[in-house]
Amino acid sequence: MFQRLVFSFSVLSLSIAAAQAADLNTPRLSSIDNFRDIAGTTTVYSTANDGTMRAGVFYRSNAITPSAADLATLNSLGITAVYDLRTPSEIAATPDTLLNGALYSNIDIIGAGTSGANITNISITSAASAIAMMQDTNRDFVRNAGMRSQFSLLFNELAGADGAALFHCTAGKDRTGWTAAVLLSIAGVDSATIMSNYLATNDYTAARVAATLAAMPPSMAAVYAPLLGVDASYLQAGLDQVTAQYGSMDNYLKQGLGLSQETIYVLRAKMVDYNSLPGQAGLLGNAAAGAQLLQQLQNSKLSGTYSAYNYYLQSAIDAGNLGGVESTVGGQVHADAASYLLRQSALIDQAAAPYASGTDLKIGQYRLWTTALAGYLGTDGSSHAASSNEHSQGTMVGLTQRFSEQLSAHGGFGYSRGTVGGAGGEADTDLTFFTVGARFAPDGLEQGLFVDADASAGWLDYDSKRELGGGLGTAKGDSHGNLSGATLALGYRLPVSGMILEPSLGVRVSHLDLSGFQEKGSELALDVDGIQETRRSAVANLNASFAAIGVGAWQLVPGVQVGYEHVLGDHQVDSQGHLLGLDIEQRAAFDNRDQFTGGVNLMANLGALSVGAEVGASGGGDSHGFSGGLKASYLF
């Protein structure tokens, strides 16, 4: 009969994938024989959606009249709230012994019922009438408005309890049994196990019931025996009433008892630990780390409370989908931003390159120049990270001077604003920098072997925000730091039939030092570690400039550049975050050891004035992008 009840939100389906049940060592109390943990009898119960009941959350019992030894045991269990479901007359006859540090509340399930029902004071004349009365009592738990209001109060109180809670009536089997059955239904325990838990009262109280019946005349014992124990038909009568009156347990909870979805989720999270989350087993990389964090947070202060996290996670379990939060929760954007910044020194070198050599200057001359730069790079992402995109724009002003036949030098300062997006986050990086460099050629700058040295350093202002999704809000953070880089290259300048070729090989080192910070604005805001990363690369470039083409008074000089960069050592960039004592690491989406660039430029010269533009493209691995810039200079 028990299987006739259909639960609307599948809380009674047995999870095939549930972890092997753990032993449950709830103490047996000789003076309170029906005391037990609702999580199980000898082992903890498994639940739907690969869940396992938590021990030590909710206890059930008969009246609390312990021996000294049992009282000491009860006081050791961390029980902070006791809910006595009895009538005032029952309490007066057998008052509870109060537990140390536990708040005592009386929620009179029967006496407050509008039907006036009182199973503590009813005359019966046969075993059949006793059975009928017990079945009808369980129906009243559902159909009686007064009882429903008291159960509503009880479940709301249990949801708000801070610590372990104990609920009980006189025998711990009817009012208490119905309460336990509803809680186990909310938890997602299967129907057969719920019934088994209900019937366990007969085992726990067998000795006491046998002694009570033995003290009665046989005819009286036959009549009263159904009142001293439980029968499957009792609980089933209440469950059938749920189906008849509300259609489902979910409707009984929400319409009959007036419980909110939030309260149901709080109760479920208090009782159940999910061994895995929906889709977690198939996740990789950053998403897997995010899902693990979401799973581990089940044992934090955010779980089993009226928190946004608790509502999100329980909703995700019901939906069978984490909703993308597994990718946003870890703060991948911080790793993406660090990766982007470590590549900025290369962009600074590239922007200054047309004016870095000084080969177009005579000894003592200098050129004042400015360049505006913009670029985009998108990374499609891979199994370890969500996709990212990078936008940059800025400007730089500099001066190049030739000191001798063999030596020129340049210096400049500029500003670059970067926007990095990835995994639901966005980071703005404002970099104010200066750059210096020099070229030395033993046989003269116009031809032959040369050495280029460039260095840059800047101050960084960092702001980020992450839209976590799932109703979890926006986590915002800000920090500051510094960025530096240096490049040393050996090249050869070779004029050949209408063009000049400059192949070069070198090394580049970039270092980022970003201070740690605490995000705000979300329960899942991270404490982000400072990021200290150094990137070392081997670089190869080939620049080609062609003979000037006269167009009226102007001289047009086209050029081509190609480049290759290979990261030495560890090429992956990570960020580290912390939340409520839990750690999470995220890897940047840009994960290329090798990067290729190519571009064309066109300079137009009119006397001392020069203007021009360049466009380029880059690619490597899962990344692709483009860049461009406008340039102007004046020769003095």
GIZIVEN-V74180 format. One record per residue. N is the residue number from 1. RES is the residue in three letters. PSI is psi in radians with two decimals (NA if undefined). Layout:
# GIZIVEN-V74180
N/RES/PSI  N/RES/PSI
This chain:
# GIZIVEN-V74180
1/MET/-0.60  2/PHE/-0.54  3/GLN/-0.12  4/ARG/-0.40  5/LEU/2.26  6/VAL/2.20  7/PHE/2.28  8/SER/-0.50  9/PHE/0.49  10/SER/0.50  11/VAL/-0.17  12/LEU/0.20  13/SER/2.38  14/LEU/2.27  15/SER/1.99  16/ILE/-0.59  17/ALA/0.14  18/ALA/2.56  19/ALA/2.71  20/GLN/2.32  21/ALA/2.43  22/ALA/2.66  23/ASP/2.53  24/LEU/2.05  25/ASN/0.88  26/THR/2.27  27/PRO/2.49  28/ARG/2.24  29/LEU/2.09  30/SER/-0.53  31/SER/-0.24  32/ILE/1.41  33/ASP/-0.31  34/ASN/0.36  35/PHE/2.27  36/ARG/2.89  37/ASP/2.33  38/ILE/-0.17  39/ALA/-0.26  40/GLY/-3.12  41/THR/-1.27  42/THR/-0.51  43/THR/2.74  44/VAL/2.57  45/TYR/2.59  46/SER/2.73  47/THR/3.06  48/ALA/2.76  49/ASN/0.64  50/ASP/0.75  51/GLY/2.81  52/THR/2.34  53/MET/2.48  54/ARG/2.31  55/ALA/2.70  56/GLY/0.36  57/VAL/-1.02  58/PHE/2.23  59/TYR/2.63  60/ARG/2.63  61/SER/3.05  62/ASN/-3.00  63/ALA/2.48  64/ILE/1.57  65/THR/1.20  66/PRO/2.71  67/SER/2.99  68/ALA/-0.70  69/ALA/-0.74  70/ASP/-0.59  71/LEU/-0.71  72/ALA/-0.67  73/THR/-0.79  74/LEU/-0.72  75/ASN/-0.25  76/SER/-0.06  77/LEU/-0.03  78/GLY/0.46  79/ILE/2.18  80/THR/-0.21  81/ALA/2.39  82/VAL/2.21  83/TYR/1.92  84/ASP/2.02  85/LEU/0.20  86/ARG/2.94  87/THR/2.83  88/PRO/-0.63  89/SER/-0.66  90/GLU/-0.73  91/ILE/-0.72  92/ALA/-0.65  93/ALA/-0.67  94/THR/1.42  95/PRO/2.62  96/ASP/2.61  97/THR/2.17  98/LEU/2.49  99/LEU/2.57  100/ASN/2.21  101/GLY/0.09  102/ALA/2.37  103/LEU/2.21  104/TYR/2.31  105/SER/2.43  106/ASN/2.08  107/ILE/1.72  108/ASP/1.72  109/ILE/-0.78  110/ILE/-0.90  111/GLY/-0.48  112/ALA/-0.03  113/GLY/2.39  114/THR/-0.31  115/SER/-0.26  116/GLY/0.19  117/ALA/2.51  118/ASN/1.69  119/ILE/-0.09  120/THR/-0.09  121/ASN/1.09  122/ILE/2.38  123/SER/2.31  124/ILE/2.68  125/THR/-0.15  126/SER/2.86  127/ALA/-0.65  128/ALA/-0.71  129/SER/-0.57  130/ALA/-0.76  131/ILE/-0.77  132/ALA/-0.70  133/MET/-0.73  134/MET/-0.66  135/GLN/-0.73  136/ASP/-0.60  137/THR/-0.76  138/ASN/-0.57  139/ARG/-0.66  140/ASP/-0.50  141/PHE/-0.44  142/VAL/-0.75  143/ARG/-0.30  144/ASN/2.07  145/ALA/-0.67  146/GLY/-0.77  147/MET/-0.72  148/ARG/-0.69  149/SER/-0.61  150/GLN/-0.70  151/PHE/-0.65  152/SER/-0.80  153/LEU/-0.76  154/LEU/-0.86  155/PHE/-0.60  156/ASN/-0.66  157/GLU/-0.73  158/LEU/-0.65  159/ALA/-0.61  160/GLY/-0.05  161/ALA/2.36  162/ASP/1.62  163/GLY/-3.05  164/ALA/2.55  165/ALA/2.60  166/LEU/2.32  167/PHE/2.56  168/HIS/2.82  169/CYS/-2.64  170/THR/-0.95  171/ALA/-0.19  172/GLY/0.53  173/LYS/-0.53  174/ASP/-1.28  175/ARG/-0.77  176/THR/-0.72  177/GLY/-0.73  178/TRP/-0.73  179/THR/-0.79  180/ALA/-0.70  181/ALA/-0.72  182/VAL/-0.74  183/LEU/-0.76  184/LEU/-0.57  185/SER/-0.79  186/ILE/-0.69  187/ALA/-0.44  188/GLY/0.37  189/VAL/2.50  190/ASP/2.77  191/SER/-0.69  192/ALA/-0.68  193/THR/-0.67  194/ILE/-0.77  195/MET/-0.70  196/SER/-0.71  197/ASN/-0.70  198/TYR/-0.79  199/LEU/-0.24  200/ALA/-0.37  201/THR/-0.69  202/ASN/-0.56  203/ASP/-0.77  204/TYR/-0.64  205/THR/0.20  206/ALA/-0.80  207/ALA/-0.78  208/ARG/-0.74  209/VAL/-0.73  210/ALA/-0.73  211/ALA/-0.67  212/THR/-0.80  213/LEU/-0.59  214/ALA/-0.46  215/ALA/-0.14  216/MET/2.73  217/PRO/2.54  218/PRO/-0.67  219/SER/-0.69  220/MET/-0.69  221/ALA/-0.68  222/ALA/-0.61  223/VAL/-0.74  224/TYR/-0.22  225/ALA/-0.72  226/PRO/-0.38  227/LEU/-0.38  228/LEU/-0.31  229/GLY/-2.85  230/VAL/2.74  231/ASP/2.58  232/ALA/-0.55  233/SER/-0.44  234/TYR/-1.00  235/LEU/-0.68  236/GLN/-0.58  237/ALA/-0.75  238/GLY/-0.72  239/LEU/-0.66  240/ASP/-0.60  241/GLN/-0.65  242/VAL/-0.82  243/THR/-0.78  244/ALA/-0.67  245/GLN/-0.59  246/TYR/-0.26  247/GLY/-0.47  248/SER/2.80  249/MET/-0.65  250/ASP/-0.76  251/ASN/-0.64  252/TYR/-0.78  253/LEU/-0.77  254/LYS/-0.76  255/GLN/-0.75  256/GLY/-0.82  257/LEU/-0.21  258/GLY/0.41  259/LEU/2.43  260/SER/2.79  261/GLN/-0.61  262/GLU/-0.77  263/THR/-0.72  264/ILE/-0.74  265/TYR/-0.62  266/VAL/-0.80  267/LEU/-0.76  268/ARG/-0.74  269/ALA/-0.59  270/LYS/-0.66  271/MET/-0.44  272/VAL/2.37  273/ASP/2.13  274/TYR/2.14  275/ASN/-0.49  276/SER/2.72  277/LEU/2.84  278/PRO/2.16  279/GLY/0.00  280/GLN/-0.66  281/ALA/-0.47  282/GLY/0.07  283/LEU/2.68  284/LEU/2.79  285/GLY/-2.32  286/ASN/-0.72  287/ALA/-0.68  288/ALA/-0.72  289/ALA/-0.68  290/GLY/-0.74  291/ALA/-0.66  292/GLN/-0.70  293/LEU/-0.78  294/LEU/-0.67  295/GLN/-0.78  296/GLN/-0.51  297/LEU/-0.19  298/GLN/-0.41  299/ASN/0.38  300/SER/3.10  301/LYS/-0.20  302/LEU/-0.28  303/SER/2.51  304/GLY/0.37  305/THR/3.02  306/TYR/1.14  307/SER/2.77  308/ALA/-0.66  309/TYR/-0.81  310/ASN/-0.78  311/TYR/-0.74  312/TYR/-0.88  313/LEU/-0.76  314/GLN/-0.64  315/SER/-0.73  316/ALA/-0.66  317/ILE/-0.75  318/ASP/-0.66  319/ALA/-0.32  320/GLY/0.44  321/ASN/2.30  322/LEU/-0.09  323/GLY/0.34  324/GLY/-0.17  325/VAL/-0.46  326/GLU/-0.45  327/SER/-0.44  328/THR/-0.37  329/VAL/-0.42  330/GLY/-0.20  331/GLY/0.66  332/GLN/-0.57  333/VAL/-0.48  334/HIS/-0.66  335/ALA/-0.71  336/ASP/-0.75  337/ALA/-0.69  338/ALA/-0.73  339/SER/-0.76  340/TYR/-0.81  341/LEU/-0.62  342/LEU/-0.30  343/ARG/0.08  344/GLN/-0.55  345/SER/-0.56  346/ALA/-0.68  347/LEU/-0.63  348/ILE/-0.79  349/ASP/-0.74  350/GLN/-0.72  351/ALA/-0.61  352/ALA/-0.19  353/ALA/-0.73  354/PRO/-0.34  355/TYR/0.13  356/ALA/-0.47  357/SER/-0.58  358/GLY/0.22  359/THR/-0.34  360/ASP/0.07  361/LEU/2.64  362/LYS/2.84  363/ILE/2.24  364/GLY/-0.31  365/GLN/2.74  366/TYR/2.73  367/ARG/2.22  368/LEU/2.23  369/TRP/2.77  370/THR/2.61  371/THR/2.38  372/ALA/2.40  373/LEU/2.59  374/ALA/2.59  375/GLY/2.82  376/TYR/2.47  377/LEU/2.22  378/GLY/2.43  379/THR/2.14  380/ASP/-0.31  381/GLY/2.97  382/SER/-2.81  383/SER/-0.31  384/HIS/-0.21  385/ALA/2.72  386/ALA/2.81  387/SER/2.75  388/SER/2.86  389/ASN/2.60  390/GLU/2.29  391/HIS/2.38  392/SER/2.57  393/GLN/2.53  394/GLY/-3.04  395/THR/2.70  396/MET/2.46  397/VAL/2.34  398/GLY/3.07  399/LEU/2.29  400/THR/2.37  401/GLN/2.50  402/ARG/2.18  403/PHE/-0.50  404/SER/-3.08  405/GLU/-0.55  406/GLN/-0.23  407/LEU/2.31  408/SER/2.79  409/ALA/2.75  410/HIS/2.79  411/GLY/2.69  412/GLY/2.95  413/PHE/2.75  414/GLY/-3.10  415/TYR/2.36  416/SER/2.24  417/ARG/2.17  418/GLY/2.53  419/THR/2.11  420/VAL/2.22  421/GLY/2.46  422/GLY/2.47  423/ALA/0.79  424/GLY/0.07  425/GLY/2.86  426/GLU/2.36  427/ALA/2.32  428/ASP/2.23  429/THR/2.03  430/ASP/2.01  431/LEU/2.10  432/THR/2.17  433/PHE/2.87  434/PHE/2.73  435/THR/2.54  436/VAL/2.71  437/GLY/2.92  438/ALA/2.68  439/ARG/2.35  440/PHE/2.26  441/ALA/1.98  442/PRO/-0.59  443/ASP/0.25  444/GLY/2.59  445/LEU/-0.36  446/GLU/-0.46  447/GLN/2.57  448/GLY/-2.91  449/LEU/2.48  450/PHE/2.80  451/VAL/2.22  452/ASP/2.37  453/ALA/2.24  454/ASP/2.55  455/ALA/2.58  456/SER/2.70  457/ALA/2.58  458/GLY/2.85  459/TRP/2.37  460/LEU/2.29  461/ASP/2.23  462/TYR/2.23  463/ASP/2.44  464/SER/2.72  465/LYS/2.53  466/ARG/2.06  467/GLU/1.85  468/LEU/-0.47  469/GLY/3.05  470/GLY/0.38  471/GLY/0.29  472/LEU/0.01  473/GLY/-2.90  474/THR/2.20  475/ALA/2.17  476/LYS/2.54  477/GLY/2.75  478/ASP/2.60  479/SER/-3.02  480/HIS/2.93  481/GLY/-2.87  482/ASN/2.70  483/LEU/2.35  484/SER/2.74  485/GLY/2.75  486/ALA/2.49  487/THR/2.36  488/LEU/2.17  489/ALA/2.57  490/LEU/2.23  491/GLY/-3.14  492/TYR/2.26  493/ARG/2.13  494/LEU/1.86  495/PRO/2.22  496/VAL/2.24  497/SER/1.36  498/GLY/0.11  499/MET/2.89  500/ILE/2.18  501/LEU/2.43  502/GLU/1.51  503/PRO/2.56  504/SER/2.68  505/LEU/2.48  506/GLY/-2.99  507/VAL/2.58  508/ARG/2.41  509/VAL/2.26  510/SER/2.49  511/HIS/2.30  512/LEU/2.33  513/ASP/1.71  514/LEU/2.21  515/SER/2.58  516/GLY/2.77  517/PHE/2.82  518/GLN/2.09  519/GLU/2.80  520/LYS/2.87  521/GLY/-0.07  522/SER/2.64  523/GLU/-0.47  524/LEU/0.39  525/ALA/2.44  526/LEU/2.64  527/ASP/1.82  528/VAL/2.22  529/ASP/2.68  530/GLY/2.56  531/ILE/1.98  532/GLN/1.86  533/GLU/2.46  534/THR/2.30  535/ARG/2.19  536/ARG/2.33  537/SER/2.63  538/ALA/2.37  539/VAL/2.54  540/ALA/2.34  541/ASN/2.64  542/LEU/2.01  543/ASN/2.40  544/ALA/2.21  545/SER/2.47  546/PHE/2.89  547/ALA/2.53  548/ALA/2.53  549/ILE/2.17  550/GLY/2.25  551/VAL/1.64  552/GLY/-2.28  553/ALA/-0.13  554/TRP/2.67  555/GLN/2.06  556/LEU/2.26  557/VAL/1.81  558/PRO/2.77  559/GLY/2.83  560/VAL/2.48  561/GLN/2.42  562/VAL/2.57  563/GLY/2.78  564/TYR/2.37  565/GLU/2.31  566/HIS/2.08  567/VAL/2.32  568/LEU/2.46  569/GLY/-2.65  570/ASP/2.09  571/HIS/0.00  572/GLN/2.46  573/VAL/2.24  574/ASP/2.80  575/SER/2.68  576/GLN/2.32  577/GLY/2.83  578/HIS/2.50  579/LEU/2.00  580/LEU/0.77  581/GLY/0.02  582/LEU/2.54  583/ASP/2.58  584/ILE/2.40  585/GLU/2.42  586/GLN/2.53  587/ARG/2.50  588/ALA/2.57  589/ALA/-0.68  590/PHE/2.01  591/ASP/0.64  592/ASN/2.23  593/ARG/-0.52  594/ASP/2.34  595/GLN/2.35  596/PHE/2.49  597/THR/2.69  598/GLY/2.61  599/GLY/2.92  600/VAL/2.66  601/ASN/2.79  602/LEU/2.11  603/MET/2.40  604/ALA/2.12  605/ASN/2.35  606/LEU/1.68  607/GLY/-2.21  608/ALA/-0.24  609/LEU/2.44  610/SER/2.31  611/VAL/2.74  612/GLY/3.13  613/ALA/2.74  614/GLU/2.58  615/VAL/2.59  616/GLY/2.94  617/ALA/2.71  618/SER/2.71  619/GLY/2.85  620/GLY/2.27  621/GLY/-2.20  622/ASP/0.18  623/SER/2.59  624/HIS/2.54  625/GLY/-3.09  626/PHE/2.86  627/SER/2.85  628/GLY/2.83  629/GLY/2.66  630/LEU/2.46  631/LYS/2.62  632/ALA/2.55  633/SER/2.86  634/TYR/2.33  635/LEU/2.29  636/PHE/NA
